Amino acid sequence: MDIKALFNITYGLYVLSVKQGEKDNGCIVNSVMQVAEKPVRLAVSVSKQNLTCEMLKESGVFNLSCLTTEADFELFKRFGFQSGRDAEKFQGMSGLKRSENGLYYLSENTNAFLSGKVVEMSDLGTHMLFIAEVTDGEVLSDGWGCSYAYYQADIKPKPAPAKKKSWVCEVCGYVHEGEEVPDDFVCPICKHGKDAFRPA
Ligand SMILES: Cc1cc2nc3c(=O)[nH]c(=O)nc-3n(C[C@H](O)[C@H](O)[C@H](O)COP(=O)(O)O)c2cc1C
């Protein structure tokens, strides 16, 4: 089986926010879909390693903020690259509101929010699957929803290209790029050989 086939499933991206007692938290999730119509039901799958999962198991209530292509990498870092065990993720953020259930949602860089109440949970091993009924929701903008593919292609920074090793000619300053200076190399500027080159 080619594992890469899974990468061709299309997803959106969301901030899943929760609250337990006085603690607010949330994380980025892609695994969200509407799974029933009457009543409307959503499915959300969350890694059991995430604090958000633990909190949701206890509280049974969440908000989903539907991210648009305006969301920047800082937002993904804030909610997706650190745990609420080590950070207060909402601290210092603008564009935050609380919905009727008392939970935060993002009112900027989003095109909608939805509130959910968990009605079923299923332990999938690595992840918990939450089935929820929708208790509230609002369209916030007409921005384009951010797909996982868009995040990978246009938001996530590209890794810096590996820096090539380079050698400088001590006579004229010409820089040769490559793992080694070949034995028969002749500097194209001053015509000195390999011995004139030192690592740059
Ligand atoms: C683009 C992106 C998509 C993600 N999708 C999911 C997901 O679908 N389910 C999930 O459990 N975690 C997902 N994560 C990882 C969590 O957001 C991340 O582990 C987060 O730090 C957990 O924080 P917490 O411990 O405060 O809950 C995703 C992260 C990124 C950056």
The ligand as an SDF file (V2000), in Angstrom:
LIG
                    3D

 31 33  0  0  0  0  0  0  0  0999 V2000
   -1.8130   21.6980   10.0120 C   0  0  0  0  0  0  0  0  0  0  0  0
   -2.0530   20.9150   11.2900 C   0  0  0  0  0  0  0  0  0  0  0  0
   -3.0990   19.9710   11.3450 C   0  0  0  0  0  0  0  0  0  0  0  0
   -3.3340   19.2420   12.5170 C   0  0  0  0  0  0  0  0  0  0  0  0
   -4.3640   18.3310   12.5500 N   0  0  0  0  0  0  0  0  0  0  0  0
   -4.6420   17.6620   13.6980 C   0  0  0  0  0  0  0  0  0  0  0  0
   -5.7670   16.7670   13.7850 C   0  0  0  0  0  0  0  0  0  0  0  0
   -6.5590   16.6110   12.8480 O   0  0  0  0  0  0  0  0  0  0  0  0
   -5.9800   16.1000   14.9600 N   0  0  0  0  0  0  0  0  0  0  0  0
   -5.1440   16.2810   16.0300 C   0  0  0  0  0  0  0  0  0  0  0  0
   -5.3690   15.6420   17.0730 O   0  0  0  0  0  0  0  0  0  0  0  0
   -4.0700   17.1190   15.9880 N   0  0  0  0  0  0  0  0  0  0  0  0
   -3.8100   17.8150   14.8510 C   0  0  0  0  0  0  0  0  0  0  0  0
   -2.7340   18.6700   14.7880 N   0  0  0  0  0  0  0  0  0  0  0  0
   -1.7800   18.7240   15.9230 C   0  0  0  0  0  0  0  0  0  0  0  0
   -2.2460   19.5520   17.1310 C   0  0  0  0  0  0  0  0  0  0  0  0
   -2.7560   20.8160   16.7280 O   0  0  0  0  0  0  0  0  0  0  0  0
   -1.0230   19.7760   18.0550 C   0  0  0  0  0  0  0  0  0  0  0  0
   -0.5360   18.5260   18.4880 O   0  0  0  0  0  0  0  0  0  0  0  0
   -1.2720   20.6910   19.2430 C   0  0  0  0  0  0  0  0  0  0  0  0
   -0.0270   21.1800   19.6910 O   0  0  0  0  0  0  0  0  0  0  0  0
   -1.9700   20.0210   20.4250 C   0  0  0  0  0  0  0  0  0  0  0  0
   -2.1100   20.9750   21.4710 O   0  0  0  0  0  0  0  0  0  0  0  0
   -2.7730   20.6350   22.8890 P   0  0  0  0  0  0  0  0  0  0  0  0
   -1.8710   19.6550   23.5990 O   0  0  0  0  0  0  0  0  0  0  0  0
   -2.8450   21.9670   23.5990 O   0  0  0  0  0  0  0  0  0  0  0  0
   -4.1190   20.0680   22.6370 O   0  0  0  0  0  0  0  0  0  0  0  0
   -2.5050   19.4350   13.6510 C   0  0  0  0  0  0  0  0  0  0  0  0
   -1.4660   20.4070   13.5960 C   0  0  0  0  0  0  0  0  0  0  0  0
   -1.2520   21.1380   12.4360 C   0  0  0  0  0  0  0  0  0  0  0  0
   -0.1380   22.1820   12.4030 C   0  0  0  0  0  0  0  0  0  0  0  0
  1  2  1  0
  2  3  1  0
  2 30  2  0
  3  4  2  0
  4  5  1  0
  4 28  1  0
  5  6  2  0
  6  7  1  0
  6 13  1  0
  7  8  2  0
  7  9  1  0
  9 10  1  0
 10 11  2  0
 10 12  1  0
 12 13  2  0
 13 14  1  0
 14 15  1  0
 14 28  1  0
 15 16  1  0
 16 17  1  0
 16 18  1  0
 18 19  1  0
 18 20  1  0
 20 21  1  0
 20 22  1  0
 22 23  1  0
 23 24  1  0
 24 25  2  0
 24 26  1  0
 24 27  1  0
 28 29  2  0
 29 30  1  0
 30 31  1  0
M  END
$$$$
